[in-house]
Amino acid sequence: MMTKDQEHLIETTAPLVAEHIEAITQRFYPLMFDRYPDVKPLFNETNQKSGQQPRALAAAVVTYVQMRGNPEMVRDKMAVAVSKHVSLGIRADQYPIVGECLIAAVADVLGDAVTPEIAEAWTALYWELAELLIEMEDARYAAFESLPGGWRGTRRFRIASMQQESAVIRSFLLEPEDGGAVADFEPGQFIGVRLTIDGEPLYRHYSLSDTPNGRTYRISVKRDPEGRASRHLHDAMKVGDTLDLLPPSGDLTLEQGQEPLLLVSGGVGQTPMLPLARQALAQGRRVVYLHAALDADHHAFGEEIAALRQEHPEQMHAVTIYEHGEGADHAGLIDRDLLARYLPDHQARCYFVGPPPFMTVVDDALETLGVPENRRHYEYFGPSQPLKAA
């Protein structure tokens, strides 16, 4: 519990910390990796280099400082971070490492401005946030562990089959090595994967690209020339090989109701849309499924979508957009005019996933078309970030 004096110190120093928060988080990660190299595999190196991970941490710290007086809002805002932590198997005993290194980074960047009393106040603030995250994460772990076929920590799975979906996307059907059942998940969620490459662990999370069946999970991974994990999955792993899975997580799940859905995806962003579409169709809801791909060679899951259209001819309308080449319903890029043409109505639930610039275009277009913010749902495959500049 923070004291009144600490509350006052946080209030008076928060503007200074906010002003330098990106520099603090940029300092934090190298410092932590130097002191505690064992935690480095938990972090995506590409997101570190791009600055996405430091920016996400900075946004989380600033958000907490601004909203800590409203616990319900804080829980809502922290849900995305909790989901990513669950997919990485983050433990309570790792939080002291983060706290120590974060406060050290604050001191390094702000120098003499950080008195012992200020350092103690920010340490107390950090632990207030950490205890909330630990509580929320433990609740998620416990809830999944209690399900039939659930578990806590990691569980070993075997690659049962592989399917090349496009020039760059491959699906991996995973079955538990122990032969037991696997717990259901919410369509739209992702799952944590722990690979071992050259004797070292590497953690990633991938969308579950099919609906729950109690026996297997399916992930569909785009091969990224710069991605160590995706290259390993595509180039080195074969049927019969094993990997470890962590509990499914994520908040891009279907909102209950009977409103029609507009599902918009770009590239590998299609992976959470497939189970969302199947779930909505099973509920009798209308689905408009827009998918943008580079060209026909990069268009994944065409046969699955065609089969869904055949099964639900009155409910589902699928539209393809190719940036190059022929064979799609439209050529070029998704824009406001195209979305206006296919938007079922302004009360539709709109879900969209793809590269960040793609999602910004879709979000802006839907806003101008009158779709309220609470009906526009999206998810980043990497660290969370706002679609619009503050």
N, C-alpha and C positions, 0 to 999 in steps of 0.2 A: 504494500500500500504506500503510495507516494504521500509525502508530507505536504503541508500547505506551502512551506518554503520551496520545496522542490517544484510544486505546481507553478509557483511564481517564476522560478528560474527557467522552467521550460517555456512559459509564456513570453518571457523577455528575450530569450535566446533563439526561439524558434525561427524568427525571420532571418537571422544570421545563418543558421543551419540550413534553412530552405534555400537561401541564396547560393550556398556552396554544396548542395546535396549531391549534385552529379560528380563533382570533384571528390567528395567523400566516398561515394560508392565506387568510383574508378580506383581509388586508393585501396579500398576495402578488399577487393578480390585478390589482387596480387599479394597483399599482406597475409590474408588468410591462407592462400595456397602455399606461401613460403613457410608459415608456422605450422600448418596442418595439411601436408600434401595428401593425406589419405582421403580428404573430402573432395579433392579436385574432380574425380570421376563423376560426381553427382551433377556437375555443371557442364553444359554444352559449350565446347570451345568456340564454335561458330558464333553463338549468341554473345559470348564474351568479346570476341573481336569486333563484332558489329556494334557493340554498345547496348544491345537490347536488354541484356540481363542487368547491367548496372542501372539503366533507366527504369526498369521495372521495380527494382529494389528501392530506388529513390522515390518513385511514385507511391509505393506502399508506405514508406516511412512518413512522407508528407501527408498522405491521406489519413493515416492514423492520428497524427498530431492534430489535424483539423477536425476530425470527427469523433475523437475519443469520448466526448461528452454525450454521444448518442450511440449506446451499445448495440442497438438493433441494426443501425446503419453500418456500423463498423463490421459486424458479423457478415452482413450482406456483401460489403466491399472486399472482405478478406476471403470470401468463399473460393474465389479463383485461385489465390495463392495456396489455400488449403488443398484444393484438388491437385495442383501440381506437386505439392509436398507428399501427398498420399501416393501418387504414382511413382515417386522416388523412394518411398519407404523412409522418409525423414523421421528421426527418433528424438525423443525428449533430451537425450544426453548429448545431442549435437548442438543444441541451442546455446550452451555456454561458449562454445567455440565462436559462433557468429557474434554473440554479444561482446566478447572480449575484443575481437578484431574490428567490429564496427565502432566501438568507442575509441579504440586506438586510432582508427582512421580519422575520426572526428578531431582528435587531439592533434594528429599529424597535419591536417589541412588547416585548422583554425589556430593552431599554435598557442600563444600565451593567452588568447581569449578564453581558453578552456581552463578554468580554475578547478581545483579538486571538487568543490561543491557543485559546479556545473557538470562535471564528469559523473558525479554520483547521481545527479538528477536525471541525466540522460540514460544512465544505466538502469535506474528505477523505471523509467519510461519504457526502455527496451524490454525489461522483464514483464512489465504489464502486458505488452503486446505478445511476447513470447508465450506467456502462460495461457493467453486466449487461444493462440494458434495450437499449442500443445493439446489443450482441452478439445478443440474442434477436430483436430486430426485423430485423437484417440477415439472420439465418438465414431468417426468414419471407419477406423480400423475395426472397432468392436462390432459395429453394425454389419460389416461385410463378413467378418469372421463367423458371425452367428448364423449366416445363411447356409442352407444346404449346399455343400461343395465350396464353401468359403474358406479362407485361410488368413493368417496374419504373417507379415514379412514376405519372403519370397517362396515360390513354388516352382519346381522344375517341370518344364513342358518340352515336348518333342515335336519337331516339324513333321506333321503327318502327310502333307502334300504342299506343292507350290503351283501357282498359276500365274503365267505372264499376262497381265491385263492390258498393257500398252507398251510402247517402246521403252518407257522408263518406270512403270509401276508393276510391282509383283506382289501377289497375295501369298501369305503364309498361313496355312491351317495348322493350328497348334492344339495338341492333345496332352493331358497331364501324364507325366511319366509314371505316376503311381496308379494309373488306371481308374481313379475315382471320378466322381461327378465334378463339374465346375459350376460355380455360382452364376446366377443370372446377373445381368447388368442393365442399366438404362440405355436404350438406343441413343446414340450421339456421344457416348462417353469414350474415353481413351483408356489405355492400359500401360502401366510401367513395364519396361523391358530392361533386364540386366544382361548384357553380353560380356563375354570374356575374350579380349583381343590381345594377343601377345602376352598372356598371363595377367593382364590388368582388367579390372571391371570397368564397364562403360554403361551409363544409364541413359535411357531415352524413353519417350512415351509416344505411342501411336494410336490413332483412332481405331476402334473396333468396327470393322467394316461390314459386319453381318449381324443379324438379330440373334439373341440368346437361344441356345438349344440344349443347354445342360451338359454337353459333352466336349465341345471344342470352342476355341476363340479363333477369329480370323483378323489379322492385321494386313494392311495393304500399304506397301512402302515405296516411295519414289526414290530412285537411285540418284543421289546428289553427288556430283563429281568431287565436291569439297567435303562431303559428309562421311566421316569415318565409320559411323554405325551403319548407315544405309549401304555404303560400299561393301562392308563386311557381310551384311545380310544377302546382298545380291551376288557378290562375287565369290564368297567363301563358304557359305552355309548351304547344306543340302538336306534332302529328306532323311530323317533319322537323327539329325543333329539336335542338340538340346540348348535351351536358354531358360533363364529364370524370369518369371512374371511376378509383378506386384499387383495389389488390388486395383480393379477398374475405378476410375474417378472421372470427374468432369461435370459441368453444369449446363452444357448445350443439349438439354433434354426437352422432350416434347411437353409443351404446356397443355394441360387438360382443357377440353372444350370441343366444340364442333366447327370452329372457324376453319376455312380453307387454309392451306399452307402454300407458300411460295418458297421453294428451296433453290438457292442460287449458289453454284460452286464454280471455282476455277481450278483447273489442274487436279492435284491430289486432294484438294479441298472437298472433293466429292465423297471421300471415305466416310465421314459421319452422316452424310445425307442419305446414303442407301438404307441403313437401318431406321432412320427417322421416317423415310418414305414408307417403308414396309409397315412400321407401327401405325402411322396415320391411316394408311389404306385399310389395315385390319380393323380400325375403328370406324370405318365408313366415311372418312373425311376426304374432301377433294384435295388433290395435290397437283401443283404446277411445278415441274422439275426442269430448271434451266441449268445447263452445264456448258461451260466454255473451255475449249481445249485449243492447243496450238494448231493441231491439224488432225487428220484421221488417224495417223500413227500414234498420236499421243492421247487419243480418246479411249479411256478405260471404261469397262463395265457396260459397254454398249449392249451386249446380249442380255445381261441382267435387267437393264432398264426396258428393253424391248419385251422381255417376258412379263415384267410387271404391267406394262401397258396392255398386253394381251389379257392378263388375268383381271385387270380392272379398267376396261375400256371407257366406262362412264365416269370414273373418278380421277384418272391420271392423264395428264397432258405433259409430254416430255418434249423439250426443245433443245437443240444443240447449236452451238455457235463456234465456228472455227476461225481463228485469226488468219490462217493461211489455208489455201487449198480448197477443194470441193468436197461435197458429201454431207454438209450440215444444213440445217434449216436456215441459218443466217451466217453471213461472212462478216468478219471484223471483230469488234469488241462489244461487250455488254455496256449499254448506256441507258440514260433516262428514258429515251423514246422506246427502246425495246422493253424495258421493265414496265413502262406504262401500258404497253400492248398486252402484256401477259399477267399483270397483277390482278388476282381474282377480285379483290375489293379492298377498300382502305382498312377493313377490320381483319384482314388476313394476317396470320402469323408468318413472319418472314425470317428465314434462317439463311445465313450466307457465310461461306468459308472459302478462303483462297489467299493469294499473296496480299500483304497489307495495302498496296495501292488499289488493288481490285476491290477490297472490302470498303475502302474509303469511298470509291466511286459509287458502289452499290448503296452504301448507307446514305450518302448525300442525295442520291436520286430518290430513294424511298422517302426520305424526309420531305423533299420538295413535292412528292406525290401525295403527301398527306398521311403517311403511315406513322403513327405515334411511336416514340422511342421505346415504350414498353412492349411493342410488338415487333421490334427489330432485334434479332438475336444473332450473335456471332461469336467466334472463338478464334484466338490466335493459336497456331501450332507451336509457336515459341513463347517467350515470356510475354505476359499481358502488357498492352499499351493502349492508349486512347486512339480512336480513329481520327479525332479532330484535335488540332493544336489548342492548347489552353488559351 
